[in-house]
Amino acid sequence: MIGHVVCVLAVTVLLMLSQPLQVGAVERAEAEETARLLAKLLQSGRVVIDRNQSLIDDPHKGEKGFTPEVFEQQLVQEFRIRTGIDLTALPKAPVSIVIPPLAKELLPALVQASREVIREAQVVINQRGIGYKNFIPATYGSQASARFSKSSHVRLKQTAIQPRNPKNEPDEYESSVLKWLSARPRADAYVSELTEEGRTLRVVMPIYYAKDCLSCHGEPKGDLDISGYPKEGHKEGDLAGAITVTAPLGGTR
Ligand code: HEC
């Protein structure tokens, strides 16, 4: 089994400060921090959907008021709590080591992609008479990352060792990291490595199952959940999958 490099934020910052003059190191540090922030933003969006799930699934209500604007407000707030970064102040914020220029370009693009997903889901969300609508954090995550990746040179993805959605199938690299992570105790860390002789940065941010997730992904294994998929029999704290970012390096953008 290949050994992967687990990074925590402190390591990243150290990397940035220790090699400020090497262009390659700066580019990598910038891409790595951007990747970390993109993954956090997608994760924040998942949390916002989760928090509004009972509203979304309310069969008695038509118009829910969960508009792209309302979603964006909550997304910005959640992201600020998780990172300390205020996305509304981003255009005016000085380019710094904390918010690299690449992130300044790509974070708003992901907000935009996310808004589009919520906008397109309005008909589904506002349907009266139906409870569960299959608009859940995972569908948001799959759709927002696909939409973002279509219009960017950086690819964002939600994946798992055995995904429910075939579009989330891990590639060889992701599969190897996921298997490696699943054999280790839970850690609030992420894996970041250069592949293709340094031409591509891969970042893998693990997601673990919380209690809430087990109504669909837990026991009894094989029983169908509310979304119609067989439950996987997972337990709280098991590795659920990851948000991954693939960024080309070497001035290819
Ligand atoms: C209402 C049932 C339900 C709940 C609750 C739920 N999931 Fe899922 N999950 C799904 C469905 C359905 C998919 C496939 C979504 C798609 O079509 O992209 C999925 C997909 C995923 C994926 C992407 C990989 C894949 O299988 O395609 C991850 C990661 C994931 N879920 C993690 C979680 C975590 C973590 C939680 C708790 C925070 C959670 N899920 C709660 C139903 C659920």
Boltz pocket constraint, residues with backbone or C-beta under 6 A from the ligand:
constraints:
  - pocket:
      binder: B
      contacts: [[A, 136], [A, 138], [A, 139], [A, 142], [A, 158], [A, 159], [A, 160], [A, 162], [A, 163], [A, 164], [A, 165], [A, 166], [A, 168], [A, 207], [A, 208], [A, 209], [A, 210], [A, 212], [A, 213], [A, 214], [A, 215], [A, 216], [A, 217], [A, 225], [A, 226], [A, 227], [A, 229], [A, 240], [A, 241], [A, 242]]
      max_distance: 6.0
